[in-house]
Amino acid sequence: MSLEDLRKRIDEIDVQLVELLNERARVVMEIGKLKTQTDRPIYAPDREKQVLDKVVKANKGPLPDRTLKAIWREMMSGSFVLEKPPRIAYLGPGGSFSHTAALLKFGKSVDYEPLTDIRSIFDEICKGHCDLGIVPVENSTGGGVIETLDALIDTDVKICAEVLMTIHHNLLANCTLEEVEKVYSKPEVFAQCRNWLASTFEEANTIAVASTAKAAQMAADESYAAAIGSRVAADLYGLQVVCENIEDITNNVTRFLVVSREDARPTGEDKTAILFSTAHKAGALADVLEVFRKYSINMTNIESRPSKKREWEYYFFVDLIGHRTDDRIKAGLEESRQHCLQLSVLGSFPRAMEVL
């Protein structure tokens, strides 16, 4: 076939794809009507996982699974508009890593609400002003995000999904590297680029701000100022990428949580996040962990935060493999309560099996 013949065939296939996409959209609209009648949430993490798993299973190539999943995510984003577009809060302003994670997870067709701090995201969910929120909870280099952990203690939200995203830090500025006098970014970002900063600058001041996007905004407004942030932020605020991929560890991944007013139904590949506190006595934490061992409950993460109510009392955040409705998890949590001053289930959700 000639080049012209091949292009003609592509045009024919494109017409078929448009017809099929709109046929799918009409079914989505009917689903939206049923959800409205039964007051069910528009976003269903368990159904999202089922759809993407079926797409991968049906894929015979040559397109890679990652490409097809990205197409389907954007298609599902457009489907939200036909039902009722969810309002999703993230740590703003636009161009932050949280913004990028939200776009990768939910696409460009939903409504986004940039907020100034992580606690505000939880508050907006609790008040019903936003349907979902996306917040960073831990980084493979820098560890846990304190603001998110504290908000999980103080508010009544549920974790319904998680997102893993590779983080690449870039030095953004409208001056040369030699002219930079100050660098703006988040404290966690400075920690992830500590070695590069020390070897590159002798006198430049590092100034902590609330988000990488805010850092980019400030650098764009000042002479001889730079920010550490994403390429998205550089494009949004008119900055140049002076140095790229300046993180000290190349395998730099941040885990984000999607929070809502309810968690997800079982998928067979789930996690359950819990929060508990123990009495200040020898072996209290070990007693809880022994229960998990007894029921063969695997932990993937544990973090601690001091209690604001009592001295020398700590809250522990734990991710367990399994859904809260699984018999083994239910029995293990029930027995664990005997060793805890408090134990709360923060939510069950599908495990993120790939890094976006």
Secondary structure, DSSP 4 states (H G I P E B T S, - for coil): --HHHHHHHHHHHHHHHHHHHHHHHHHHHHHHHHHHHHT--S--HHHHHHHHHHHHHH--SSS-HHHHHHHHHHHHHHHHHHH-PPEEEEESSTTSHHHHHHHHHH-SSSEEEEESSHHHHHHHHHHTS-SEEEEEEEETTTEE-HHHHHHHHHS--EEEEEEEEE---EEEESS-GGG--EEEE-HHHHHHTHHHHHHH-SSPEEEE-S-HHHHHHHHHHSTTEEEEE-HHHHHHHT-EEEE----SSSS-EEEEEEEESS-----SSEEEEEEEE--SSTTHHHHHHHHHHHTTPPEEEEEEEE-SSSTT-EEEEEEEES-TTSHHHHHHHHHHGGG-SEEEEEEEEEPP-SB-
